[in-house]
Amino acid sequence: MSDFGAGDGTDGSRRGTPRYEQPASDPTPPAEPPDTPPALSPPDAAGWPVAEPQTAAGPIRAAVPGYLVRWGIPSSVLGLGVFIAALVVGIALYVLGIIPNASAAQFTTNVLGYGALFGVVVLVVRLRGSGSLRKDLGLSIHWVDLALGLGAALVAKAIAVFFGSVAQRLAGDTPVQGNLTLDSDTFWIVLNALLFACLLGPFVEEVFFRGMVLRGIRNRVLRTAPGAVDAAGVAQNVDRLRVANTVAIIVSAAVFAALHLYESSSWASALALGGSTFFLGLINARLAVSTGRLGAGIVAHILFNASSVVLLLALG
């Protein structure tokens, strides 16, 4: 018989064309490759990995700045010290009568305090970091941060109303709080209420508390566990990363709330102010950890403060 098949064309062969059989495949399945750690992408100029390595549990986020970043908790303590010292100087200028106008003294205190705080952050990042606020602290904003910030501000304001109501019931009176005094002069309202309370203050506080303080605490927790991060700063232990994030979120929010308590005039106002600022800090810190950016927290903080200023202006 002929070696040529009488194919009908339905199997892809032509009549009169020899049909060759494919060799049988090896029935033995290939051996599974040994478990290997996720491949780490090379770090960029600041020591941060360019991409997040993938594991079975999902991506392992870059958690600790790499070899070029040497700042941490001491830098945060330095910033707090300089900020408090600047506030004391501003208050002293008013108490001593050097700046007799309360609104002018408040403006001077804001300039000294927030200027010194932001100056320390920039100086630390330049001298002991990569030189980039975006790389070291996550100072960037995306369009989605506008929506995230709006949602966070609404939640934080609802919590603030709750604490205010509780304080009012316990004290029997509306607690008075805040270091913002509205002058009848539009000039001082624009400078103190709009420029600092609604814009520059929230911006600088987010850069410091959710940037330097939060990351400094997280870095310390991770670096105290051998093998938790590699030389490029990528977290190798997901459980340790969760612990570090949780500690950093809670502690940074507590420090943020504690620094605002000097604005309280009574225990009731301390309860209302402490509770509202603590939860605002928690929400913004969670956003900073989840997104890796400060944008959403900055938007939330601006809207949170702006709503209070608008209310004060409406009530006269």
C-alpha positions in Angstrom: 0.0 0.0 0.0 1.0 3.6 -0.5 2.4 5.7 2.3 0.2 8.5 1.2 -3.0 9.1 3.1 -6.3 9.6 1.3 -7.1 12.6 3.3 -10.3 14.5 2.5 -8.9 17.9 3.5 -10.9 18.2 6.7 -7.8 17.6 8.9 -5.8 20.2 7.1 -4.0 17.7 4.8 -4.2 17.6 1.0 -4.8 14.5 -1.1 -1.6 13.0 -2.3 0.4 14.8 0.4 2.3 12.6 2.9 1.0 12.9 6.5 3.8 12.9 9.0 3.1 11.9 12.6 4.4 14.2 15.4 6.7 12.4 17.8 5.0 11.5 21.1 5.6 14.0 23.9 7.5 13.0 27.0 4.9 11.7 29.4 7.1 12.7 32.4 6.1 16.3 33.5 9.0 18.7 33.9 10.2 19.2 37.5 8.9 22.2 39.3 11.4 24.9 39.6 12.7 25.5 43.2 11.1 28.2 45.2 13.0 31.4 44.7 12.5 34.8 46.3 10.8 37.4 44.1 13.1 39.2 41.7 13.8 42.7 42.9 14.0 45.5 40.5 17.1 47.7 40.6 16.8 50.8 42.8 16.6 54.2 41.3 18.8 57.1 42.2 17.2 57.5 45.7 17.5 53.9 46.5 13.8 53.1 45.9 12.9 50.1 43.7 11.5 51.1 40.4 8.8 48.4 40.5 7.2 46.3 43.1 8.1 42.7 43.2 5.2 40.2 43.1 4.7 37.3 45.4 1.8 34.9 45.9 0.4 37.2 48.5 0.6 40.2 46.2 3.1 43.0 45.7 5.6 43.8 48.5 5.7 47.5 48.7 8.9 49.5 49.0 8.8 50.5 52.6 12.1 51.9 53.7 14.2 54.4 51.8 17.4 52.9 50.5 21.0 53.6 51.0 20.9 57.3 50.2 18.3 58.1 53.0 19.7 58.4 56.5 17.0 60.4 58.3 14.5 58.9 60.7 13.0 59.6 64.1 15.8 61.9 65.3 15.0 64.2 62.4 11.3 64.2 63.3 12.2 65.1 66.9 14.4 67.9 65.6 11.6 69.2 63.5 9.1 69.2 66.4 11.7 71.0 68.6 12.3 73.7 66.1 8.6 74.1 65.4 7.8 74.5 69.1 10.7 76.9 69.6 9.4 79.1 66.7 5.9 79.2 68.2 7.3 80.2 71.6 9.2 83.1 69.9 6.1 84.3 68.1 4.0 84.2 71.3 6.7 86.0 73.2 6.8 88.8 70.7 3.1 89.3 71.4 3.3 89.0 75.1 6.2 91.4 75.4 4.3 93.9 73.3 6.8 93.9 70.4 4.0 93.0 68.1 0.9 94.4 69.9 -1.6 93.5 67.2 -3.1 90.0 67.8 -3.6 89.2 64.2 -0.2 90.4 63.2 1.3 88.3 66.0 -0.7 85.3 64.8 0.6 85.8 61.3 4.2 86.2 62.6 3.9 83.0 64.7 2.6 81.1 61.6 5.4 82.3 59.5 8.0 81.4 62.1 6.5 78.0 63.0 5.6 76.6 59.6 8.5 78.2 57.9 10.9 76.6 60.4 9.2 73.2 60.2 9.2 73.1 56.4 12.8 74.4 56.4 13.9 71.5 58.6 12.2 69.0 56.4 13.8 70.3 53.2 17.2 70.6 54.9 17.1 67.0 56.3 16.0 65.6 53.0 18.8 67.4 51.2 21.6 66.6 53.7 20.5 63.1 54.8 18.3 61.9 52.0 17.9 61.8 48.3 17.2 65.5 48.0 13.7 64.8 46.7 10.6 65.4 48.8 8.7 63.2 46.3 11.0 60.2 46.6 11.7 60.5 50.3 8.3 61.6 51.6 5.8 60.8 48.8 5.0 64.5 48.1 3.0 64.1 44.9 -0.7 64.3 44.0 -2.8 62.5 41.4 -6.2 63.4 40.1 -7.7 60.5 42.1 -6.4 62.1 45.3 -9.0 64.8 44.9 -11.8 62.3 45.3 -10.0 60.4 48.0 -9.3 63.6 49.9 -12.9 64.7 49.7 -14.2 61.4 51.1 -11.6 61.5 53.9 -12.5 65.1 54.8 -16.2 64.2 55.0 -15.5 61.2 57.3 -13.1 63.2 59.5 -15.6 66.1 59.8 -18.4 63.7 60.8 -16.1 62.3 63.5 -15.2 65.9 64.6 -18.9 66.7 65.0 -19.4 63.5 67.1 -16.6 64.5 69.5 -17.8 68.0 69.7 -21.3 66.8 70.6 -19.9 64.5 73.3 -17.8 67.2 74.7 -20.8 69.6 74.8 -23.0 67.1 76.6 -20.3 66.4 79.2 -19.4 70.0 79.7 -22.9 71.4 79.4 -21.6 74.1 77.0 -20.1 74.4 73.6 -16.4 73.9 73.9 -14.3 76.7 72.5 -11.1 75.6 70.7 -8.7 76.7 68.1 -5.9 79.2 67.9 -7.5 81.0 64.9 -9.0 84.4 65.8 -10.8 86.2 62.9 -10.0 89.8 62.6 -12.6 92.3 61.2 -9.9 93.3 58.7 -10.2 91.4 55.5 -6.4 91.6 55.1 -5.7 89.5 58.2 -8.6 87.2 57.4 -7.0 86.4 54.0 -3.5 85.9 55.5 -4.3 84.0 58.7 -7.6 82.2 57.9 -7.2 81.5 54.2 -3.5 81.4 53.5 -2.3 79.6 56.6 -5.2 77.8 58.2 -6.6 76.5 54.9 -3.6 76.1 52.7 0.0 76.4 54.0 -0.7 75.0 57.5 -2.3 71.7 56.2 0.3 71.4 53.5 3.3 71.7 55.9 1.7 69.5 58.5 1.0 66.7 56.1 4.5 66.8 54.7 5.9 66.6 58.2 3.5 64.3 60.1 2.5 61.9 57.3 5.7 62.3 55.4 8.7 62.5 57.8 7.2 61.3 61.1 5.2 58.4 59.8 8.0 57.1 57.5 10.6 57.6 60.2 8.6 55.5 62.6 8.0 52.8 60.0 11.6 52.7 59.0 12.7 52.2 62.6 10.3 49.4 63.2 11.3 47.6 60.0 15.0 48.1 60.5 15.0 46.7 64.0 13.9 43.3 62.5 16.9 41.5 60.8 15.9 40.5 57.2 12.7 42.6 57.2 14.1 44.7 54.3 16.8 44.3 51.8 19.6 46.8 51.0 17.4 48.6 48.5 14.7 49.2 51.2 12.1 46.7 49.9 10.1 44.9 52.5 10.8 41.2 52.5 8.5 40.3 55.4 4.9 41.2 54.7 3.8 40.6 58.3 6.5 42.9 59.7 5.5 45.5 57.1 1.9 45.4 58.4 3.1 45.8 62.0 5.4 48.7 61.0 2.6 50.5 59.1 0.1 50.0 62.0 2.6 51.4 64.6 3.5 54.3 62.3 -0.1 55.2 61.6 -1.2 55.2 65.3 1.9 57.0 66.7 2.1 59.7 64.1 -1.6 60.4 64.6 -1.1 60.6 68.4 1.8 63.0 68.0 -0.2 65.1 65.5 -3.2 65.3 68.0 -0.9 66.1 71.0 0.7 69.0 69.2 -2.7 70.6 68.7 -3.8 70.4 72.3 -2.2 73.7 73.2 -5.1 75.3 71.3 -7.6 74.0 73.8 -9.1 76.3 76.4 -10.6 73.5 78.7 -10.8 69.8 79.1 -13.9 69.7 77.0 -12.3 71.5 74.1 -9.2 69.2 74.6 -11.5 66.2 74.1 -13.2 67.6 71.0 -9.9 68.9 69.5 -7.9 65.8 70.5 -10.4 63.4 69.2 -11.0 65.1 65.9 -7.3 65.7 65.1 -6.4 62.2 66.1 -8.9 60.6 63.7 -7.9 63.0 61.0 -4.4 61.9 61.5 -5.4 58.2 61.4 -7.3 58.7 58.1 -4.6 60.7 56.4 -1.9 58.3 57.6 -3.8 55.3 56.2 -4.1 57.1 52.9 -0.4 57.9 52.9 0.4 54.2 53.5 -2.1 52.9 51.0 -1.3 55.2 48.1 2.4 56.0 48.9 1.6 59.7 48.3 0.7 62.7 50.5 -1.7 64.1 47.9 -5.0 62.7 49.3 -4.1 63.7 52.9 -3.2 67.2 51.8 -6.6 67.6 50.1 -8.5 66.1 53.1 -6.6 68.4 55.6 -7.3 71.5 53.5 -11.0 70.7 53.2 -11.2 69.8 56.8 -9.7 73.1 58.0 -11.5 75.1 55.3 -14.9 73.9 56.5 -14.1 75.1 60.0 -13.0 78.5 58.7 -16.1 78.9 56.6 -18.3 78.1 59.6 -16.5 80.7 61.7 -16.9 83.3 59.0 -20.6 82.4 58.6 -21.2 82.8 62.4 -19.4 86.1 62.4 
